[in-house]
Amino acid sequence: MRILTVLALLLTTATSAWSLDKPTGPVVLTVRGALTNANAGATAQFDMAMLDKLAGRTGRMQTPWTEGETEFKGPLLRAVLEAAGAKGNVLLVRALNDYFATVPIEDATAHDTMLATRANGKLLSVRDKGPLFLIYPFDLEPALYNEKYFSRSVWQIKEIEVQP
């Protein structure tokens, strides 16, 4: 009987460790589709504070959309997907104007791709391609600096749909 009580306690603790908190500020990203860790109906919603707590990176690089080198900072795409419990192969990354790009999930797992929230230390505004901008690690992998990855670099991101 004691073993069952300990197992029940461990399962309860493990389940709560995997739960995604609810946003307390304005929602800047919604992840939907094939995921196991929803916090708002069938979706995982994130505010900026939640994104800031995830594993991230900072990279200084040139891009086709900025002048000179720009320092981008934000959570790793794979960290966002892990927090949402994404279980899929393809991502539809959708912008505020409903433009979208199809991104293989391998772009998140094989590269240090980030959802940039800041450029040169300042939060990205909608006017400056924010609130989120999918940035490939051009500074770490110069071979990614080509049209294939440029076309996947969505800005003004509002939603990611995870597809099987």
Long-range contacts (C-beta under 8 A, 24 or more apart in sequence): 18-85, 20-44, 20-83, 20-84, 20-85, 21-50, 23-47, 23-49, 23-50, 24-49, 25-49, 28-131, 28-132, 28-158, 29-80, 29-115, 29-131, 29-132, 29-157, 29-158, 29-159, 29-160, 30-158, 30-159, 30-160, 31-80, 31-81, 31-84, 31-86, 31-159, 31-160, 31-161, 31-162, 32-159, 32-160, 32-161, 32-162, 33-86, 33-88, 33-92, 33-161, 33-162, 33-163, 34-86, 34-87, 34-88, 34-162, 34-163, 34-164, 35-84, 35-85, 35-86, 35-87, 35-88, 35-162, 36-85, 36-87, 37-83, 37-84, 37-85, 38-84, 38-85, 44-83, 44-84, 44-85, 46-80, 46-83, 48-117, 48-123, 48-131, 50-83, 51-75, 51-80, 51-115, 51-117, 51-132, 52-117, 54-79, 54-80, 54-83, 55-79, 56-114, 57-112, 57-114, 57-137, 59-112, 59-114, 59-135, 59-137, 59-138, 59-139, 59-140, 60-139, 61-135, 61-137, 61-138, 61-139, 62-138, 63-135, 63-138, 63-153, 64-150, 65-129, 65-153, 65-155, 66-119, 70-119, 70-120, 71-119, 71-120, 71-121, 72-114, 72-116, 72-118, 72-119, 72-133, 72-135, 73-114, 73-116, 73-117, 73-118, 73-119, 73-121, 74-114, 74-115, 74-116, 74-117, 74-118, 74-132, 74-133, 74-135, 75-114, 75-115, 75-117, 76-108, 76-112, 76-113, 76-114, 76-115, 77-107, 77-108, 77-113, 77-114, 77-115, 77-134, 78-108, 78-109, 78-113, 80-115, 80-160, 81-105, 81-108, 81-160, 81-162, 84-162, 86-162, 87-162, 87-164, 88-162, 88-163, 88-164, 89-163, 89-164, 90-162, 90-163, 90-164, 91-160, 91-161, 91-162, 91-163, 92-160, 92-161, 92-163, 93-134, 93-152, 93-154, 93-157, 93-159, 93-160, 94-154, 94-157, 94-158, 94-159, 94-160, 94-161, 95-154, 95-155, 95-156, 95-157, 95-158, 96-126, 96-156, 96-157, 96-158, 97-156, 99-154, 100-154, 101-134, 101-151, 101-152, 101-153, 101-154, 102-152, 103-134, 103-152, 105-162, 107-136, 107-149, 107-152, 111-136, 111-137, 111-140, 111-141, 111-144, 112-137, 112-140, 113-137, 115-157, 126-156, 129-155, 129-156, 130-155, 130-156, 131-156, 131-157, 132-156, 132-157, 132-158, 133-157
